[in-house]
Amino acid sequence: MTDRAYRVRMYLKPKQESMANRIIGCTRWAYNHFLEWHQEIYKAENRYLGYRESSEMLTLIKHSPDTQWLEEADKFALQNSLRDLQAAFTNFFEGRAKYPRFKSRREPEQTYRTNFTNKNIRVKGNRLKLPKLGWVTFAADGREIPESIVNVTVTRTSTGKYYASILCQVEIEPLPATDSKIALDLGLKQFAIPSQGEAIENPKYFAKAQKKLAKLQRQLAKKKKGSKNREKARQKVARQHEHVANQRRDFLHKESKRIVVENQVIVLEDLAVKNMVKNRCLAKAISDAAWGEFRRMIEYKAMWYGRTVVIVDRFFASSKLCNVCNEKNAMLTLSDREWRCPVCGTVHNRDRNAAANLLAEGLRILAG
């Protein structure tokens, strides 16, 4: 069984919208309150709260007269906010993330997560039943949502739209095996250069929308703070950002699915994206390309469909090696898009040569 999420847009009635906003506010308050307690207890006792201790304290807080309003919220949503905080501290201690920070009501997306138990979550046609919200209508897109629901994450975007990400356990049949193998050299001018076939052009959605975004940002800056016109202008900016994000997500899903379906072995380079975006000249373009998200999509889709993904070390000199005689050109610079091998005389396209070397190295790792 494999976990698979189905994301659908919900259309809430005014009362349901009000309740969803209250639950979001309660979970945010619980997260921030216990993060503050973690800090105070660490200063006083040099230790952090565990999930069980935090959960017991949450139960006492819910029965307190001053915070009795927490009982309006879905209990699973409050418990999951504590689990998220515990996971944030675990990631911090193990070096995978920075120290947990307080959540803000101004963040672009606000979420809460509720768990399935005793059929409290159900799907019937284009209607979804959620704790505290009841039956809500969602946009049906032809996909059948399985009954094996694990949890549902409710998201409110900066444009005021509501989405439900329904996590289910499903069985996905592997695709028929194929002999095709491919390596991808990710870039900025072109999104990906394969070891064989045509290059994938970089759509540069954010770069194309920058002029319009700049105009909308200027209009927003001129509006009086707290006014209705400022909120309208903010919504226009948020909608444009959301449009760009949706375009990018659609592109990444389609290309990653195509690559996984067509190839049995996929070789990628282990790019240090977090370090690369520190270059202020390239940070915007690298973020727009979303290499990390592309790799994530390829990896989980390959796992679903029985494909193999090989990750080559980032220090492997894929661009500088001649894929014919394996000679290393130590004098190669970033501006050299084509170069001639000093030993065998082969003229190489920098990116295509890098993809060929990545494929050879990936197959060597797979064999050994």
ChimeraX attribute file (.defattr): number of C-alpha atoms within 10 A of each C-alpha:
attribute: neighborCount
match mode: 1-to-1
recipient: residues
	/A:1	9
	/A:2	11
	/A:3	14
	/A:4	19
	/A:5	19
	/A:6	14
	/A:7	18
	/A:8	19
	/A:9	17
	/A:10	21
	/A:11	16
	/A:12	19
	/A:13	12
	/A:14	9
	/A:15	10
	/A:16	16
	/A:17	17
	/A:18	13
	/A:19	18
	/A:20	23
	/A:21	16
	/A:22	17
	/A:23	26
	/A:24	23
	/A:25	19
	/A:26	23
	/A:27	27
	/A:28	21
	/A:29	19
	/A:30	21
	/A:31	24
	/A:32	20
	/A:33	13
	/A:34	21
	/A:35	21
	/A:36	14
	/A:37	15
	/A:38	20
	/A:39	14
	/A:40	14
	/A:41	13
	/A:42	13
	/A:43	11
	/A:44	9
	/A:45	8
	/A:46	10
	/A:47	12
	/A:48	18
	/A:49	16
	/A:50	13
	/A:51	16
	/A:52	12
	/A:53	10
	/A:54	18
	/A:55	18
	/A:56	10
	/A:57	12
	/A:58	19
	/A:59	14
	/A:60	11
	/A:61	16
	/A:62	16
	/A:63	13
	/A:64	12
	/A:65	8
	/A:66	9
	/A:67	12
	/A:68	12
	/A:69	13
	/A:70	23
	/A:71	15
	/A:72	13
	/A:73	20
	/A:74	24
	/A:75	18
	/A:76	18
	/A:77	25
	/A:78	26
	/A:79	22
	/A:80	19
	/A:81	23
	/A:82	24
	/A:83	18
	/A:84	15
	/A:85	21
	/A:86	21
	/A:87	14
	/A:88	17
	/A:89	20
	/A:90	15
	/A:91	15
	/A:92	14
	/A:93	12
	/A:94	9
	/A:95	10
	/A:96	11
	/A:97	12
	/A:98	12
	/A:99	13
	/A:100	16
	/A:101	12
	/A:102	13
	/A:103	14
	/A:104	13
	/A:105	11
	/A:106	8
	/A:107	9
	/A:108	13
	/A:109	15
	/A:110	20
	/A:111	21
	/A:112	24
	/A:113	23
	/A:114	22
	/A:115	20
	/A:116	17
	/A:117	11
	/A:118	5
	/A:119	12
	/A:120	13
	/A:121	21
	/A:122	19
	/A:123	19
	/A:124	12
	/A:125	11
	/A:126	17
	/A:127	17
	/A:128	18
	/A:129	16
	/A:130	21
	/A:131	18
	/A:132	15
	/A:133	18
	/A:134	13
	/A:135	18
	/A:136	16
	/A:137	18
	/A:138	19
	/A:139	13
	/A:140	14
	/A:141	9
	/A:142	7
	/A:143	8
	/A:144	12
	/A:145	20
	/A:146	15
	/A:147	14
	/A:148	14
	/A:149	22
	/A:150	17
	/A:151	18
	/A:152	23
	/A:153	17
	/A:154	25
	/A:155	22
	/A:156	20
	/A:157	17
	/A:158	19
	/A:159	17
	/A:160	14
	/A:161	14
	/A:162	21
	/A:163	21
	/A:164	22
	/A:165	17
	/A:166	23
	/A:167	21
	/A:168	20
	/A:169	15
	/A:170	16
	/A:171	11
	/A:172	14
	/A:173	9
	/A:174	12
	/A:175	15
	/A:176	10
	/A:177	13
	/A:178	12
	/A:179	8
	/A:180	10
	/A:181	18
	/A:182	25
	/A:183	31
	/A:184	25
	/A:185	26
	/A:186	23
	/A:187	17
	/A:188	16
	/A:189	13
	/A:190	16
	/A:191	19
	/A:192	22
	/A:193	22
	/A:194	24
	/A:195	23
	/A:196	14
	/A:197	8
	/A:198	9
	/A:199	17
	/A:200	16
	/A:201	13
	/A:202	16
	/A:203	17
	/A:204	19
	/A:205	18
	/A:206	21
	/A:207	13
	/A:208	11
	/A:209	14
	/A:210	13
	/A:211	11
	/A:212	11
	/A:213	18
	/A:214	12
	/A:215	11
	/A:216	18
	/A:217	15
	/A:218	11
	/A:219	16
	/A:220	20
	/A:221	12
	/A:222	11
	/A:223	16
	/A:224	11
	/A:225	11
	/A:226	8
	/A:227	9
	/A:228	11
	/A:229	15
	/A:230	17
	/A:231	15
	/A:232	13
	/A:233	19
	/A:234	19
	/A:235	17
	/A:236	18
	/A:237	22
	/A:238	18
	/A:239	16
	/A:240	18
	/A:241	18
	/A:242	16
	/A:243	15
	/A:244	18
	/A:245	15
	/A:246	13
	/A:247	15
	/A:248	18
	/A:249	14
	/A:250	11
	/A:251	15
	/A:252	20
	/A:253	15
	/A:254	10
	/A:255	15
	/A:256	20
	/A:257	15
	/A:258	12
	/A:259	18
	/A:260	26
	/A:261	18
	/A:262	17
	/A:263	19
	/A:264	21
	/A:265	23
	/A:266	26
	/A:267	25
	/A:268	22
	/A:269	22
	/A:270	15
	/A:271	17
	/A:272	11
	/A:273	14
	/A:274	12
	/A:275	9
	/A:276	13
	/A:277	15
	/A:278	11
	/A:279	11
	/A:280	9
	/A:281	9
	/A:282	13
	/A:283	16
	/A:284	14
	/A:285	18
	/A:286	19
	/A:287	15
	/A:288	19
	/A:289	25
	/A:290	15
	/A:291	20
	/A:292	15
	/A:293	14
	/A:294	17
	/A:295	19
	/A:296	12
	/A:297	18
	/A:298	24
	/A:299	18
	/A:300	15
	/A:301	19
	/A:302	24
	/A:303	16
	/A:304	19
	/A:305	18
	/A:306	18
	/A:307	23
	/A:308	17
	/A:309	24
	/A:310	20
	/A:311	18
	/A:312	20
	/A:313	15
	/A:314	12
	/A:315	9
	/A:316	15
	/A:317	14
	/A:318	26
	/A:319	25
	/A:320	21
	/A:321	22
	/A:322	26
	/A:323	21
	/A:324	15
	/A:325	12
	/A:326	13
	/A:327	14
	/A:328	17
	/A:329	17
	/A:330	9
	/A:331	7
	/A:332	15
	/A:333	11
	/A:334	7
	/A:335	7
	/A:336	10
	/A:337	12
	/A:338	13
	/A:339	18
	/A:340	14
	/A:341	19
	/A:342	12
	/A:343	13
	/A:344	12
	/A:345	12
	/A:346	14
	/A:347	13
	/A:348	19
	/A:349	14
	/A:350	22
	/A:351	23
	/A:352	23
	/A:353	25
	/A:354	27
	/A:355	27
	/A:356	25
	/A:357	25
	/A:358	31
	/A:359	28
	/A:360	18
	/A:361	20
	/A:362	25
	/A:363	19
	/A:364	10
	/A:365	12
	/A:366	14
	/A:367	7
	/A:368	6
